Amino acid sequence: MDEEISMGGGRREGASGEEYFEVIPSRNLPPMPYKDMPEPLPLRKILGPSVILAGLGVGSGEYIIWPFITSKAGVGFLWAAVLSVTVQYFLNMEIERYTLATGETAVAGFVRFWKPWGILFCIFTILPNVWPGWATSGVTIFTFLLGGGNVTVITIIVLIALGAALTMSPVVYQTLEKAEFFKVGLTIVFLIIAIFTAISASAWADLPQVITNFGQLPDTNLIPISLILGGLVFAGAGGANNLVQSNWIRDKGFGMGAYIPKIVSPITGEEAAAPATGSMIRQDEENLRRFRGWWRAANQEQLISFWFICIFSITIFSLLAYSTVFGENLSEQANLNFIQAEGVALKQIVAPWFGTFFWIFGALSLVLVALGVLDYVARLVADVLKTVYLQQSQRWTESRIYFLVVWSMIIIGSLILVSGFNQPLILLVLSACLNGMVMFVYSILLIQLNRKGLPEAIKVKGLRLGMLGFAVLFYGFFAGWLIIAQVQSYFSGG
């Protein structure tokens, strides 16, 4: 007992004699009992959550936004992509830290300090991602293969098919994981071929500009601030997507997530962590040793599966665009005209099959991102609503909330497209800008959560605390710049 208190484990004893962690507030969610942490697993057995995150990330930012920026401004601004992925790596690990130690999601942790955060993060998750930019982009690229087609109609059909796949077929976590492993593997194969066949010697020669131009921003008349923020957010996953890392590592059984009961959805057949509050790792030497083992393995999994794959794909896709369409005066960029031109150029530079492969990969990749976005938005919202607000409801199960969110997003997304607001790049940038503001908010909350909500021995400190502070400034600066630019544009009539 004394050892626990001396190591920073606030403790109180319940009526049944069970010990509870009393440092984190329990007025909004039940108190956390202490439990022993399971033994850490080797890296090969926990690969998966960060692969899913990287798989969802290899889409809008890597395939579209950063190559587009590079096609207009050159390779010098890629330093910001490397920096943003690195910042996201540290954000993701602080999201994982709380879940490893408690089995709760980071959003549940935020709710312990202020209950309205639950509803707010549902809004923060739905609003930026209801714009169907990923599906529209994938279908637009698909029409390049067909030689044309009605993008709006095809996109609505695709959205309905994705909704059916998520709510009527057995889509298990393991299936999602395998699909993203396949996508990441296909990405690596494509990029390796591109390295040896399609990237020009001059592009490789200009790559050191990433270092020499560090800290320099492109001309905002050439690359608007909204596109800059979009690139920074979608360099990696971005927005609320990062927060769902909590759910995915619980599903995989990381750390104290092993204690969260599993459910099988009657709608999807998906085995996932049930909405539940967590338990705190017992604060003694043996359990802290296990935590360090889990922390080391989780960092390795994130570094390999997320950080490296995202930076590698952004760099090569951007060099590919730089080698093929840099300096060309392409019109209708919002309709991904530069992706079409890039495919045509690759057919000439490498072979006709490679340009076709470029478009097939892009269409498949972005449709899979759209599938993942629908899933993670519905997963986060269903988990938060059931855990925080609807624990006692027999009518509103997690499955029903999930079903409602998925189809609501599809209906709203379809209405957006029918209204004529269907430019893929504009939709993606809008999603990214809203997500950037969300990242600014939860960067602040993660500092509070992992400083005040965890025992002394495992709370965030040192470099990682500094990186959280940097994330607040980083996303706050660009989000603030965007807001100021939009206000000035509004009052100037632009």
DOBAFI-409457 format. One record per residue (C-alpha): x, y, z. Coordinates in steps of 0.25 Angstrom, whole numbers, plus 5000, padded with zeros to 4 digits. Layout:
N
XYZ...
END
This chain:
494
500050005000501150105004501950064992500750094983500650234989502050264988502150234973501050334970499850234970498650314977497850204984496550194991495850064996494450034992493349975001493749834995495149854999495549874984496649984982496350104973497150204966496650334971497550434964496750444951495350494953494250394954493050484955492650464940493150324938493250204949494550204957495750114952496049994960497549954960497949824952499149754948499649784934499749664925501149624920501649704908501549634894502649634884502649724872502249624862500949594870500449734871500649794857499349844852498749964858499850064852499749984839498250024838498650164842499650174831498750104821497650204823498750314823499350264809498250334801497850484801499150544807500150444801499550424787498850554784499150674793500650664795500950624780500050744776500750844785502150784780501650794765501350944768502450984778503550884776504150784786504650894796503450894805503450744807504150774820502850814826502250674822503450604830503150694842501650674842501750524841502850534853501850614861500750514858501650404863501750474877500250504877499950364874500850304885500250394895498850354891499350204892500050234906498750264913498050144907499250054910499150094924497650084926496950014915496050144912496050224900496750364900495350424898494750354910495950414918495650554913494150524918494650494932495150644933493950704926492650624921492350714909493650674902492950544898491850614890492850714885493750604880492650534873492350664866493850684863493950544857492650554848492750694843494150694837493950554831492450564825493050624813493250514803494550554797495250424798494150344790493950454780495450464778495550314776494350314766494950424759496250354757495450224753494750314741496150334736496250184733494850184727495050304719493950384726492650364734491750434744492550444756491450484765490550374762491650264763492150324776490750314782490750164777492050144784491650204797490450124797491349994795492250034806491150054815490549914812491949854814492049924828490649894833490149764826491349684824492349614834493449714834494349674845495549754851496449644845495849664831496149814832497549794837497849694825497249794815498149904820499349804820499049774806498849924802500149964809500849844802500349894789500750034792502249984794502249904782501750024773502750124780503950024778503650014763503450164762504850184769505550104758504750144746504050274747504750374756505650464748507150484752506850634754505750604764506750524772507750644771506750744776506350654788507350724797506550854797505650784807506850814817507350944811505951004810505550964825504651064831504251134818502851134813502351144799501751264793500351264798499851324784500351194778499951094790498851154798498851144813497651044813498450954804499750964813498950934826498250814818499650764815500150774829498850704834498850594824500350564825500050434832498650414837498050544843496950594851496050504859496650384852497850384861496950374873496350244868497750184870497250164885496050074879496949994870498049964880496949924890496349824879497749774878497949744893499049844896499349864911498149884920497249874907497249724909496249744921495249814912494149714909493949674894492649684887492149624874491249724867489949664862490049764850491449744845491949624852493149704856493849664869494249794876494549854890493149874896492850014901493450014915494250084925495650044929496550004940497850064945499149984944499549944958500750034962501849934967503149904960502649774953501549844947502349964943503349874936502249814928501749954924503149994920503149864911501849894905502250044903503549994896502749904887501650004884502750114880503450014870502049974864501750124862503150154857503150044846501750034842501350184842502550284842503350214832502250174823501650304823502950384820503450284810502150294802501950444803503450464798503350364786501950404781502350554782503650524774502850454764501950574762503150664761503750574751502550574742501650694743502550804751502450934744501250904735500050994734498950904737497550944738496450894746497350854758496150834767495650724758497050644759497450684745498950674750498650534754498150504740499350574734500350494743499750364738499850404724501350444726501650314733501050234721502050304713503250304722503150154727502050074720500550084717500249984728500950064739500150194736498950104737499450034750499650174756498150214753497650074758498550084771497950224773496550194771496650064780497450134791496450254792495250164792495850084803496150214811494650254809494250114815495250134827494750274830493250234830493750114840494550204849493550314850492450224854493350144863493850264871492450324872491750194876492750164886492650304892491150314892490950174898492150184909491850324914490350354911489550234908490150124917488850084923488050094910487549954905487050014892488250094887489349984886490750014881490349934868489050024866489850154868490950104858489850074848489150204849490450284848490950214836489650234828489450374833490850404827490550344814489250414813489850554816491050524807490150484795489350614798490650694797490950634784489550654778489650804782490750814772491850824783492750714777494150764774495050654780496250744784495350854790494550744798495950684803496550814807495250854814495250724822496750744825496550894830495450854840496250734845497450824847496650904857496250774864497750734865498050874872496950844882497350704886498850734886498450824898497550724904498650614903499550694912498550704923498150554922499550494922500050594933498850604942498150464939499350374941500150334952501550394954502350274949501650274935501150414932501750494920503050564923504250624916504450614901503050554899502350664907503150764899502650704886501250714891501450864894502050874880500850814874499950914880500751024874500950954861499450934858499051054865499951144857499451094844497951074848498051224853498651264840497551204832496451264841497051404839497251384824495851344823495351464831496151564823495651504810494251514815494351664818495151694806494051624797495051514792
END
